[in-house]
């Protein structure tokens, strides 16, 4: 994406103050709905304290008070709003001899995208005023779902320190967490046919002390559908997945879901970041809540890798807590730099304001120390979060890729061990280690991906193994689900509650593929 010359000067003028690198701002995708938290007056005051306070306000709807600064702020900006604001800035720069050329149509759009990214990533976030409760939608589409503890979240608390945070239980840390996204070794993906990847080695093999497994990635779509990766979560391909998660839970592993990730869409203005009072939020949230209930998920990770409003993320967290109760696990997985004040991030909102306003409902954060956003080659960056910004180390999980094939900044096990032991010696305990993702983790690769968890257990949680209980009936059900998951959309299936139905192969499926490559019967111990 090319950057308008005038905005380049604007970025140069303000970038030093906010520690923003040019490339940090240029990550918007053309054609997406523009939405983020934009603190227009603070942005304008970077260049001149007297820049059109009245005129700027007139351009923007529904101002809120930022409790940290006392300034009026604006929670959302449409394309027209951003363009109007750019026009006002252009007039100011022209009058004060700052170079700010006229916009062409294409340059205006590019500049609007750039400004949205700048503002959302480096300026203070906004929450609704203390006196204003979150507005319920005109129609509650969740009425057909099983009732939760509450249908309306509580009013927003003040965004001030001392609001309280969730304190981990002593036996909860350190956590060992792994994401489970790749579900199949594909035989013919066009025909939805492949061998399921079993997660059960994580609890069957010795010297593994896994605490959480996160099924991902859920995508909430504007067309009123929810997908798990490329298919609806009820698709037969996932029947092995959902049956195995039930076994994981019997071994004491917490099974969560994750919504969002690198693919945009779940946190748009027409899905989970809809404006206050919009039926679009209720509709989108109902899809997510239904999936949580149907598949017995014990928590939800909010992986916001696109601009989202401060109001929107706060509303989503409170709604989840209100509906699923105090034992439901709510986490976020920001890039590591998001937990350092002044650093850019992918989410648009401020994690510091979020912690102040909603820390009591957030169990922990999984900071991504990879792909250029941080490193665990030594303790420096993790320690900077704790020492300089007062994060509780028990609530900060150190995120890693499980193999260098999954991203940049993979840390060899011997060096990671030195880093983790140094952090444990300094802080007594840390939140744990998270790995992205399971199917190809080193050193075993796709043949033995569970060996990554063995390596992490040796570093983090030695002697804390999990015990699985598996009956013959459970093993037989897993064999049936395996057949259905291999055949996929070519199945003729019945009794498909969680995938325990029989499936008859359609098309040219090799019968040998219908025999599990995991010996479920050998796992029977009860």
N, C-alpha and C positions, 0 to 999 in steps of 0.2 A: 504494500500500500504506500503510495507516494504521499508525502507530507506537504501541505500548503506552506509556501515560503513565509507567509506572515505568522502562521502558527509555530514555525520553526524558531522565529525570533522570540515569540511568546514563551515557548518552552525553554529557550536558553535563558531568558530573563528570570523565570521562576524556578527552573530546575535545580539550581544550586541550593536554594532555600529549602527545598523538600527532599534533596538527595535523590532526585529522579534522573536516571539515565535515559537518553533519547530512545534507545531500543525498548526500554521498559514500557513506554506508552503505546508502542505501535503493535498491538496484538488483537485489535478488534477485527471482527469478521463482517465484511460488507453484507448488507441485506438483513442483518439481525435487528430485532427490536432494540432500540436504545433505551437502557434503563440502568440507573446507578444512583448512588447518593452524591448529589452535587451541592457543595457549599459555595454558592456563587459569590457571596459577599466577601468571604475569606479569600477566595481566589482573586477577586478583583483587587482587594486591599494589598495583595502582594506587590502590585505595581503602583498603586496610588491610594492612600487612605480616603481620599475624597471622591473616588470614582462613583458617581451617580447612585448613591444609596437609594434614593427614591425611585429613580428610573429602573434600577435593577429589580427592585421589589415588584414594580408594576409588570415586569416581564414574566414573573414566576408565580404559580398558584400555591396556595395552602402552606404558608411558612410555618416552621416549627422553631422552638427555642432549642439551641444546643446547650445542654446543662453545663458542659465543661467551659464554654467560652461566653455564654450569654448572647451569642449572635443568633440572628434568625437564619434558618437553614431550610433547604428544600429537598424533600425526599425522593423526587423523581423528576426526570426531564425528558420530554418527548423530543423528537427531531426538530420540530418547529421551535420549541423553547430554546434548544441549544443554538439553532441558527439565529434566533432573535438575539440571544445573548452575544453571540459572535459579532453580530451587526453593531451592537452597542459598544463592544470592545473596539471594533474597527474604527468607529467614530472617535473614541477616546484617543486611540493611538495616533490617528491622523492629526488630532488637535494638539497633541503633546510632542509631535515630531518623532514618535516611535514608528519604525517602519512596519506597516501593516497593510499590504496591498489589498485591492478589491478582490472579492471572491468571484470565481466562476461557479457555475452550478456544481460541477464535479468536485471542485476544490472545496466548496462549502460542505458537501457531504463528507468528504474525507476529513476536513477540519473538525466537523461536528463529532465524528467518530473519535478523532484524536483527543479532543477536549473531554469527551465523556470518559475516555480511558484515563487521561491524566487526573481528572477530578476524582474519579472513583477509586483510583489506586493510591493517591498520595495525600488526599485531603481528609479532614476530620469527617467521620461518619455522623449520621443523624438518627435519633430515635424519636418516637412520638412524645408529646408533652406528658408529664406525669399525670395530669388530671384527665387525660383522654383515654378511655378504654378502647381496646381493639374492637372494631365494629364487626358484628356478625353479618354474614351475607343475608340477602333477602330471602333466600331459599336454602335450606339445609339438605343437600343431596345425600348426606350420610344417614338419613333416617332409615334407610333400608338395611344398614349395616348393624352388626351387634353393638349394643350401646357401650360406650366407654364411660370412665368415671365422670366426664364432663363434656358438654358439647361446645362450650364457649370458654376460651382461656381467660385467665385473670387479667386485670388491667396491667399495663406496663409499669414496672417499678422504676424508681429513679436511677439514672445512669450515673451513680456516684459510688466511690469506693465504700466498702463495708456492707454491700448488699448481700454478702454471703455466697459461698461456693460449695459445691458438693465435695465432701472429704472422702477419699477412698478408704475402704476397709483395709485393715492391716494385712489380711491374707489375700487381698486382691492384687497387690503389686509385688514384684514386677510382672506386667502382662506380657504374654507372647501371642501376637495377633498375626493372622495371615488373611489376605484377600483371596477369594476364590471366584475368578471371573471366567477363565477359559474352562469350559465344561466338557469339551469333546476333543478327541483326536479324529478329525473329520475324514471320512471316507469319500463322501460326495456332498459337499456343503450345499450345492445347488438343489439337491434332493433331500436336504436336511437329514443326512445319514452319517453317522459316525459312532465311534466307541466312546462311551462316557468315561470321564476321568474320575476315579474314586478318590474321595477325601478320607476314607476310613484308615488308610495307613498312618494318618496323623495320630490316631489313638490306639492302633494295634501294635505298631512297632515300639520297642522300648526306647527309653531315654528321650521321650518327647513330652513336654509339659505345656501343651497348647492351652491357652485360656479363652481366646475368642477366634471365631471364624466368621468372615464377612462375605456374604454372597453378594455378587455385584455383576453388572451395574444395572440398577433400575432406572428407566427413563420414562418420565411423565410427559406425555405429548399433548399438544394443543387440540388434537382431534379426539380427545376423550378416551385415549387408550394408554395403557402402561405396558412397557416391554422390559424383559430381562435380557439385556444385550439385544439380540436381533429377533427375538420371538416373545410372544406373550408368556408370562410366567407359568401359565397352566399348560403350555405345550407339552406333548408327550416326551419331547427331548429332555425335559427337566425332571422326569419322574424318578430317575436314579438320584439326582441331586436332592430332591425334597425328601425322599425316603432316607437317604444317608444323613441328612441334617438331623433327623429325629434320633438316629443312633448316636450322633455326636453329642446331642444334648444329654443322653443317658450317661455319657462319660464325664459330664460336668463342663463341657465346652459351651460357652455362650455363643449362640448362632444369631448373627445380626444381618441386616441388609445394608446396602449402600445405594443412595440415590444421587445421580449427577455424574461427576467424573469429567473426563476430557470432552465428551460429546455435549454440545450445548442443547438447551431446550427445556430442561426440567425447571429452570429458575427464570423463566421469561415472564413478561407482563401478562401473557395469556395462559400461564400455568401457575407455578407456586409463588411467583413474585407479582401476582396481580394486585391492582390498587386496593386500598382499604374498602371493604364492603362489596367487593366484586364477587359475583357468582363464579367467576373463573377460578378463584382460589378454592372455593368450596368443592367445585367439581374435580379439580386436580388433586386436592388433598384426599378426597374420598377414594380415589384410585389407590393412592399410597397406603392409606389406612386399611383398606380392604385387603391388600397384599400382606400387610403385617399380620393381620388377624388370620387370614386363610392359611398362611404357611408357618404360623407360630414363631415369628421372628421375635427375638428377645431384645432387640435394639435396632437403631437406625443411625448410620453414619451419613452425615450431610457433607458431601464432597463438592463444594461450590467452586467450580473452575470457570466461571463466567461472571460478569458484573451482576450483582444482586443488591437490592436496597437494604439498608440497616433495618428498616421496618419489616421488610419481608422475611429476613432470616430470623428476627426476633419472634415474629408471629408464628412461624412454622415450629420453632422450638417449643413455644408455650402451648401450642395446640397439641403437639405430640405428648408433652408432659401431662396436660390436662386429660387427654383421652386414654393414655396407657399407664398412667400411674407412676409412683415413685421408684419402682424397681426396673422400669424400662430404661435401657441404656441409650443415651443420646450423645453422640460424638461429632466432632468436626475434624477434617483432615486438611488443614491449610498448608501451603508451602511454608517452609521453615522461616523464611524472611518475613512472613506476615506477622510473626510473633515478636518482631523487633520494631519498635516505633520508628516511623519514617521510612521503613522499607516498603517496597511495592509488593503487591500480591495479586492473585488471579480473581479474588472474590468480590472486589469492589467496596465492601464494607470494612469497618474497623473491628478487628478482633478484640481490641482493648475496650472499646465501648460495649461490645457484645458481652465480654466477661463481666464488666461492671453491672450491666443490666440483667443478664441472664445466666451468670455463672452458676447460680444455685441449681439450674436445670441442665447443665452440661457436665457429663461425667468426666470426660477427658478429651484432649486434643492429640491427634496423630500428625506430627509435623513431618512434612516430606523433605528429608535431607538428601535430595537427589535431583537430577535433571537441571542442575545449575542453581537451585534454590537453597542449597546448603550442603554441608559435608560432615561426615562423622570420622574422617581420617584422624582427627584429634578432638579433644573435648571443647575446643574454644567456642564454637558457635552455639552449642547447646548451653554451655555455661553462661554465655552472654545473655541468653533469654532469662535465665534464673537469677543471675547476679544483678543485672541492670534493670530488669523490668518486673521482678518479683512474682514470676510465675511459680506455682507450686510444682516442684520436680516430679511429684507423684502423679500429676495430671498431664504431664507432657511425655508422650510416647515417641521414641525416636524411630522415624520411618526410613526404611531402606528398600532398595530393589533387591530381589532374591538372587539375581544373576546379572552380570554385566549386559546380557542380552535384553534386559527389560528397561534399560535407561542408563543415563550417565551417573557418575559418582558412586558406582558400586565400590564397596570397601572390602578388601580381603578379610577373612575371618580372624586372622591373627592380629591385624591392626584394629579391627572392630572390638575385639576382646580387650585390648589395652585401653581403648576409649571408654568402653562401658565400665570397666573396673575402676578407672580413674573417676568417673562420674559417681559411681556408687560409693567410693571412698570419700568423695567430697560432700555428697548430699545424704548419705545413708541409704537412700533408695531413689530410683527414678521410675517413671511411669511404665517403662518396658521397651520392647522392640516390636515394630510392625514391619511386615514384609509384603511387597508387591511383586509378583503374585505367586500362587502355588504351583502351577502345572509344570514349570521348567526350572525350579529352584536349584541352585548349585549346592553341593557338588554333584548331585545325582542326575540333574537334567530331567528330561521328560520321562526317562525310564524309572527314576527313583526320586521324585521331587520332594518327598517327605524328609529327605536327608538334610535339607536346609533347616527345618525345624529342630532336628537333632543337634545341629551345630549351634543354633541359637539357645537351645536349652542348656547346653554345656557352658555357654557364656553367661546366661542370665538366670536360669532356674534349675540348676542341677539337683537331681534326686526328687523332683516334684512331678513325677509321671502321672498321667491320667489312666484310669482303669475303665475299660469298656465292658458292658454287659450285653451279650448278644445271644438270643434264643434261636432255636431251630425255625420257629415260625417267622421271626424277623429276618433270618437269612433267606428263607424261601421267598418272602416278599421282596427282598432286594434282588433276587434272581429274576423275578417277574418284571420288576421295574426296569431292570437292565435291558431286557428284551424290548420293552416299549421304547426306551430311550435310544436304542440303536436304530430301530425301524423308523422312529420319528413320525413325520407327517404321512408316511406311507402306511401307517398302522390302521387297522380296523379295531377299535378298542371299545371296551365297555367298563362300567363301574369305575370311572376315572376320578375318584375322589382326590387322593394325593398321588395317583399314579400306581395304584395297586391292581389295576385291571389287567386282564390278559390281552395280549396283542397278537394279531396274526399278520405275518409279513406280507406286504404287498410289493409288487415289482420284483426285480431280480436282486434279492438280498442273499448273500452267502450265509448259509445256515451256521457255519462255523463262527460267524461274527455274533451270533445270538447267544453264544456261551460266554459268560463273564470272564474277563481276564483277571478278575479278583476272585479268590476262593472264599466266598462268603461262609460256606459251611465249615471251613477250617477255623473260622473266627468264633464259632459257637462256644460259649463257656458257661451257659446257664440253661 
